[in-house]
């Protein structure tokens, strides 16, 4: 081969390598600096209100605030965001705010189990608080909350009851939603940090029963499964926030990916790793090009349906961990690359709120069938986005 041709091929190869490298590069520090800036904007906007942010409607520039109360499942995400921002910046002002908003949730720890969302409310807040401070008071609150959540476990069905309020109104004797795969993390944590060892068994039984009944043959998830309380049998699988009973609701599938990744981490049972792969691969193969799903993969008007950045953020966080847990190097690389692509898109000007709103992300969907929180900034999208950024930075 002639020297000039060799040189030309080398140059082409160098360009291709450079181009390929650029496609997977991600400036995580820039993204975290952006989050810190937006956190400060939110703190300034809500100062003295005794409220926490939940969403920013499309036609607004300010957070819609919710009272710190037992009735809103999202109240733990804002203090969790503050703890992640504090972890990255070590800014004492942010740290004090994290303490304030975390401790404002203490009344939740004194109540009986009224709902399944204690994990979202108290582990995202107090869990991060204890992880970063070692405050024993916070540890005891988590242990107490885990015991409270466990009272919703029904040994007949093998799952934790979701939405007790829906039992009579919908004639659902015992319902379990896929979101509950997130809340059982608190049970695992408690079992290995001084709590009742039976909490581990409850969490694992819940995961096993959900794996058996909550998924279709292709690995897509129902939102809700209804069980008979007498013999524990599966009655039906339905949706509540997805498009239809037989469709794949994006955030529900995201909860499944994150949940089974976590269960494998806690149990080291390869059955859960293989299942995490199955639900992940089902999700990934149907993603649009930008790696942010439509709110339901089977919604009828795609590509004119709203996207759900919250699902993308949840999955990005999950895949960064799954890639570390994988026993298959090829899948580990595949999952990490997919996570980076999600973070790249979420960090673009299309999805970041920038100066328009004091949130991190645009374009999430809460409950489209109810006409609620459609194409908005939403607090749990921001929580899992900054969580994913922190994970990515730690793994570099």
C-alpha positions as CSV (number, residue, x, y, z in Angstrom):
1,X,0.0,0.0,0.0
2,X,1.4,3.4,-0.9
3,X,2.5,5.7,2.0
4,X,0.0,8.5,1.0
5,X,-2.9,6.0,1.0
6,X,-1.8,4.7,4.4
7,X,-1.6,8.3,5.8
8,X,-5.1,9.0,4.4
9,X,-6.6,6.0,6.0
10,X,-5.0,6.8,9.3
11,X,-6.4,10.3,9.2
12,X,-9.9,9.0,8.4
13,X,-9.6,6.5,11.2
14,X,-8.5,9.3,13.6
15,X,-11.5,11.4,12.6
16,X,-13.9,8.5,13.0
17,X,-12.4,7.7,16.4
18,X,-12.6,11.3,17.5
19,X,-16.2,11.5,16.3
20,X,-17.1,8.3,18.1
21,X,-15.5,9.6,21.3
22,X,-17.4,12.8,21.1
23,X,-20.7,10.8,20.8
24,X,-20.2,9.3,24.3
25,X,-18.5,12.2,26.0
26,X,-20.6,13.9,28.7
27,X,-19.7,16.9,30.8
28,X,-21.1,15.9,34.1
29,X,-19.7,18.8,36.0
30,X,-21.4,21.2,33.7
31,X,-24.7,19.5,34.2
32,X,-24.2,19.4,38.0
33,X,-23.3,23.1,38.1
34,X,-26.5,23.8,36.2
35,X,-28.5,21.8,38.8
36,X,-26.9,23.8,41.6
37,X,-27.9,27.0,39.9
38,X,-31.5,25.9,39.5
39,X,-31.6,24.6,43.1
40,X,-30.6,28.1,44.3
41,X,-33.3,29.7,42.2
42,X,-35.9,27.3,43.6
43,X,-34.8,28.0,47.2
44,X,-35.1,31.7,46.6
45,X,-38.6,31.3,45.1
46,X,-40.1,29.1,47.9
47,X,-38.3,30.6,50.9
48,X,-40.6,30.8,54.0
49,X,-43.5,29.1,52.3
50,X,-43.4,25.8,54.3
51,X,-44.1,24.2,50.9
52,X,-42.3,21.9,48.5
53,X,-42.2,22.1,44.7
54,X,-44.1,19.6,42.6
55,X,-44.5,20.8,39.0
56,X,-44.3,23.8,36.7
57,X,-47.1,23.9,34.1
58,X,-46.3,24.8,30.5
59,X,-47.8,28.3,30.8
60,X,-46.0,29.1,34.0
61,X,-42.5,30.1,35.1
62,X,-42.9,29.1,38.7
63,X,-43.2,25.9,40.7
64,X,-46.7,24.7,41.7
65,X,-46.1,24.1,45.4
66,X,-47.6,21.5,47.6
67,X,-47.9,21.5,51.4
68,X,-45.6,19.2,53.3
69,X,-48.4,16.8,54.2
70,X,-49.3,13.2,54.3
71,X,-51.3,13.5,51.1
72,X,-48.6,14.1,48.5
73,X,-46.4,11.3,47.5
74,X,-43.7,13.6,46.0
75,X,-42.7,15.5,49.2
76,X,-39.5,13.5,49.6
77,X,-38.0,14.4,46.3
78,X,-37.2,18.0,47.0
79,X,-35.1,17.3,50.2
80,X,-33.5,14.5,48.3
81,X,-32.5,16.8,45.5
82,X,-31.0,19.2,48.1
83,X,-29.0,16.3,49.6
84,X,-27.6,15.3,46.2
85,X,-26.7,19.0,45.5
86,X,-25.0,19.2,48.9
87,X,-23.1,16.0,48.2
88,X,-21.7,17.5,45.0
89,X,-21.1,21.1,46.2
90,X,-20.6,20.8,50.0
91,X,-22.3,24.2,50.1
92,X,-23.3,24.7,53.8
93,X,-26.3,26.8,52.8
94,X,-27.6,24.0,50.7
95,X,-26.9,21.5,53.5
96,X,-28.9,23.6,56.0
97,X,-31.8,23.7,53.5
98,X,-31.6,19.9,53.1
99,X,-31.9,19.5,56.8
100,X,-34.8,21.9,57.1
101,X,-36.9,20.3,54.3
102,X,-36.0,16.8,55.5
103,X,-37.0,17.4,59.1
104,X,-40.2,19.1,58.0
105,X,-41.4,15.6,57.0
106,X,-41.1,14.2,60.5
107,X,-44.9,14.2,61.1
108,X,-45.1,11.6,58.4
109,X,-43.0,9.2,60.6
110,X,-45.6,9.3,63.4
111,X,-48.6,8.1,61.3
112,X,-49.9,4.6,60.6
113,X,-49.5,3.2,57.1
114,X,-51.9,5.2,55.0
115,X,-50.2,4.6,51.7
116,X,-47.4,2.7,50.0
117,X,-45.3,5.7,49.2
118,X,-43.3,6.0,52.5
119,X,-40.2,4.9,50.6
120,X,-40.5,7.8,48.1
121,X,-41.4,10.2,50.9
122,X,-38.9,9.2,53.6
123,X,-36.1,7.2,52.0
124,X,-35.4,9.8,49.3
125,X,-35.2,12.4,52.1
126,X,-34.1,10.8,55.4
127,X,-32.2,8.0,53.5
128,X,-29.9,10.5,51.8
129,X,-29.7,12.6,55.0
130,X,-28.4,9.6,57.0
131,X,-26.1,8.6,54.2
132,X,-24.4,12.0,54.2
133,X,-24.6,12.9,57.9
134,X,-24.6,9.7,59.9
135,X,-27.2,11.3,62.2
136,X,-28.6,8.4,64.3
137,X,-31.9,10.2,64.6
138,X,-32.4,10.0,60.9
139,X,-31.5,6.3,61.0
140,X,-34.2,5.5,63.5
141,X,-36.8,7.4,61.5
142,X,-36.0,5.2,58.5
143,X,-36.2,2.0,60.6
144,X,-39.6,3.1,62.0
145,X,-40.8,4.0,58.5
146,X,-39.8,0.6,57.2
147,X,-41.7,-1.1,60.0
148,X,-44.8,1.0,59.1
149,X,-44.6,0.2,55.4
150,X,-44.3,-3.5,56.2
151,X,-47.8,-3.4,57.9
152,X,-49.2,-3.1,54.4
153,X,-47.8,-6.5,53.4
154,X,-50.4,-9.2,52.9
155,X,-48.9,-12.7,53.2
156,X,-51.8,-14.2,51.2
157,X,-51.1,-12.1,48.1
158,X,-47.3,-11.8,48.7
159,X,-47.2,-8.1,48.0
160,X,-47.5,-4.7,49.8
161,X,-50.9,-3.1,49.4
162,X,-50.9,0.1,47.3
163,X,-53.5,2.8,47.5
164,X,-55.6,1.6,50.4
165,X,-58.1,4.3,49.5
166,X,-58.9,2.5,46.2
167,X,-60.0,-0.8,47.8
168,X,-63.6,0.2,48.3
169,X,-64.1,2.8,45.5
170,X,-62.8,0.5,42.8
171,X,-63.6,-2.9,44.3
172,X,-59.9,-3.8,44.3
173,X,-59.6,-6.2,47.3
174,X,-55.8,-5.9,47.2
175,X,-54.0,-3.8,44.5
176,X,-50.3,-3.5,44.0
177,X,-48.8,-1.0,41.6
178,X,-45.4,-1.3,39.8
179,X,-44.2,1.9,41.6
180,X,-44.0,-0.2,44.8
181,X,-40.8,-1.8,43.5
182,X,-39.2,1.4,44.4
183,X,-40.5,1.6,48.0
184,X,-39.2,-1.8,49.0
185,X,-35.6,-0.5,48.9
186,X,-36.3,1.0,52.3
187,X,-37.1,-2.5,53.6
188,X,-33.9,-4.0,52.4
189,X,-31.9,-1.1,53.9
190,X,-33.6,-1.4,57.2
191,X,-33.1,-5.2,57.4
192,X,-29.3,-4.7,57.1
193,X,-29.0,-1.6,59.3
194,X,-30.4,-2.8,62.5
195,X,-34.1,-3.4,61.6
196,X,-36.1,-6.6,61.7
197,X,-34.6,-9.2,59.4
198,X,-38.1,-10.2,58.2
199,X,-38.1,-7.0,56.2
200,X,-35.7,-8.6,53.8
201,X,-38.1,-11.5,53.3
202,X,-41.1,-9.2,52.8
203,X,-39.2,-7.2,50.2
204,X,-38.0,-10.3,48.3
205,X,-41.4,-12.0,48.4
206,X,-43.0,-8.8,47.0
207,X,-40.4,-8.7,44.2
208,X,-40.9,-12.4,43.4
209,X,-44.7,-12.1,43.4
210,X,-44.6,-9.0,41.3
211,X,-42.2,-10.7,38.8
212,X,-44.6,-13.5,38.5
213,X,-47.8,-11.6,38.0
214,X,-47.1,-8.0,36.9
215,X,-45.5,-8.6,33.5
216,X,-46.6,-9.8,30.1
217,X,-44.7,-12.4,28.1
218,X,-42.7,-9.7,26.3
219,X,-41.5,-8.2,29.6
220,X,-43.7,-5.1,29.6
221,X,-45.5,-4.2,32.8
222,X,-49.0,-3.7,34.0
223,X,-49.4,-0.6,36.1
224,X,-51.8,-2.3,38.6
225,X,-52.4,-5.9,39.6
226,X,-55.4,-6.8,41.6
227,X,-55.3,-9.8,43.9
228,X,-57.9,-11.8,45.8
229,X,-57.3,-11.4,49.6
230,X,-58.8,-14.9,50.4
231,X,-56.6,-17.1,48.3
232,X,-54.1,-14.6,47.0
233,X,-54.8,-15.3,43.3
234,X,-54.2,-12.9,40.5
235,X,-57.5,-11.3,39.4
236,X,-56.5,-8.9,36.7
237,X,-53.8,-6.5,35.4
238,X,-54.9,-3.0,34.6
239,X,-53.6,0.5,34.1
240,X,-54.3,3.7,35.9
241,X,-51.8,6.2,34.4
242,X,-51.0,4.4,31.2
243,X,-53.0,4.5,27.9
244,X,-54.7,1.1,28.3
245,X,-54.6,-2.1,30.2
246,X,-52.5,-3.8,27.5
247,X,-50.0,-1.0,26.8
248,X,-46.5,-0.2,28.2
249,X,-46.7,2.9,30.3
250,X,-43.2,4.4,30.2
251,X,-42.7,5.5,33.8
252,X,-44.1,2.2,35.0
253,X,-41.6,0.3,33.0
254,X,-38.9,2.6,34.3
255,X,-39.9,1.8,37.9
256,X,-39.5,-1.9,37.0
257,X,-36.0,-1.4,35.5
258,X,-34.9,0.5,38.5
259,X,-36.6,-1.8,41.0
260,X,-35.3,-5.1,39.8
261,X,-31.8,-3.6,39.4
262,X,-32.0,-2.7,43.1
263,X,-33.4,-6.1,44.1
264,X,-30.5,-7.8,42.4
265,X,-28.0,-5.5,44.2
266,X,-29.6,-6.4,47.5
267,X,-30.1,-10.2,47.0
268,X,-27.4,-11.1,44.6
269,X,-29.9,-13.6,43.1
270,X,-29.1,-13.9,39.4
271,X,-32.9,-14.6,38.7
272,X,-33.4,-10.9,39.4
273,X,-30.5,-9.9,37.3
274,X,-31.8,-11.8,34.3
275,X,-35.2,-10.3,34.9
276,X,-33.8,-6.8,35.1
277,X,-32.2,-7.4,31.7
278,X,-35.5,-8.6,30.3
279,X,-37.5,-5.5,31.3
280,X,-34.6,-3.3,30.3
281,X,-34.2,-4.8,26.9
282,X,-38.0,-4.5,26.3
283,X,-37.8,-0.8,27.1
284,X,-34.6,0.0,25.1
285,X,-35.6,-1.7,21.9
286,X,-38.7,0.5,21.6
287,X,-37.1,3.8,22.4
288,X,-37.3,6.7,19.9
289,X,-34.0,8.0,18.5
290,X,-33.4,10.6,21.3
291,X,-33.7,7.9,24.0
292,X,-36.6,9.8,25.8
293,X,-39.8,7.7,25.6
294,X,-43.3,8.9,24.8
295,X,-45.4,8.8,27.9
296,X,-46.8,5.4,26.8
297,X,-45.0,3.3,24.2
298,X,-48.4,2.3,22.7
299,X,-50.2,5.7,22.8
300,X,-52.1,6.1,19.5
301,X,-50.8,9.4,18.2
302,X,-47.0,8.8,18.3
303,X,-45.0,10.8,17.2
304,X,-47.4,13.6,18.3
305,X,-47.7,12.3,21.9
306,X,-45.9,14.0,24.8
307,X,-42.5,12.7,25.9
308,X,-41.8,11.7,29.5
309,X,-38.4,13.0,30.6
310,X,-39.1,11.6,34.1
311,X,-39.0,8.0,32.7
312,X,-35.7,8.7,30.9
313,X,-34.1,10.1,34.1
314,X,-35.3,7.1,36.2
315,X,-33.9,4.6,33.6
316,X,-30.6,6.5,33.2
317,X,-30.0,6.3,36.9
318,X,-30.9,2.6,37.0
319,X,-28.8,1.7,34.0
320,X,-25.7,3.3,35.4
321,X,-26.0,0.9,38.3
322,X,-27.1,-2.1,36.3
323,X,-24.0,-1.6,34.1
324,X,-21.9,-2.0,37.2
325,X,-23.7,-5.1,38.5
326,X,-23.7,-6.9,35.1
327,X,-21.9,-10.2,34.8
328,X,-22.0,-9.8,31.0
329,X,-19.4,-7.2,29.8
330,X,-21.2,-6.7,26.5
331,X,-24.5,-5.9,28.3
332,X,-22.6,-3.7,30.8
333,X,-21.2,-1.6,28.0
334,X,-24.6,-1.5,26.2
335,X,-26.4,-0.3,29.3
336,X,-23.8,2.3,30.2
337,X,-23.9,3.7,26.7
338,X,-27.6,3.9,26.7
339,X,-27.6,5.8,30.0
340,X,-25.0,8.3,28.7
341,X,-27.2,8.9,25.6
342,X,-30.2,9.5,27.9
343,X,-28.2,12.0,30.0
344,X,-26.8,13.7,26.9
345,X,-30.4,14.3,25.6
346,X,-31.8,15.3,28.9
347,X,-28.9,17.8,29.3
348,X,-29.6,19.4,25.9
349,X,-31.4,22.7,25.4
350,X,-34.5,20.8,24.4
351,X,-35.0,19.2,27.8
352,X,-33.2,21.4,30.3
353,X,-35.3,24.2,31.6
354,X,-32.4,26.7,31.6
355,X,-33.5,30.3,32.4
356,X,-37.1,29.7,31.5
357,X,-38.0,27.9,34.7
358,X,-36.3,27.1,38.0
359,X,-36.5,23.3,37.4
360,X,-33.9,21.0,35.9
361,X,-35.9,19.4,33.1
362,X,-38.9,20.0,30.8
363,X,-41.3,17.6,29.2
364,X,-42.5,15.1,31.8
365,X,-46.0,13.6,32.1
366,X,-47.7,12.8,35.4
367,X,-51.1,11.3,34.7
368,X,-52.3,11.9,31.2
369,X,-55.6,10.0,31.3
370,X,-56.6,12.3,34.1
371,X,-55.4,15.4,32.3
372,X,-52.9,16.0,35.1
373,X,-49.3,17.2,34.7
374,X,-49.0,16.8,30.9
375,X,-45.7,18.2,29.4
376,X,-44.5,19.8,32.6
377,X,-41.4,20.1,34.7
378,X,-41.9,17.7,37.6
379,X,-40.0,17.2,40.8
380,X,-39.3,13.5,40.5
381,X,-37.8,13.9,37.0
382,X,-35.3,16.3,38.6
383,X,-34.6,14.0,41.5
384,X,-33.6,11.0,39.3
385,X,-31.8,13.3,36.9
386,X,-29.4,14.6,39.6
387,X,-29.2,11.1,41.1
388,X,-28.0,9.8,37.7
389,X,-25.5,12.7,37.4
390,X,-24.0,11.9,40.8
391,X,-23.8,8.2,39.9
392,X,-22.1,9.0,36.6
393,X,-19.5,11.3,38.3
394,X,-18.7,8.6,40.9
395,X,-18.1,6.0,38.3
396,X,-15.7,8.1,36.2
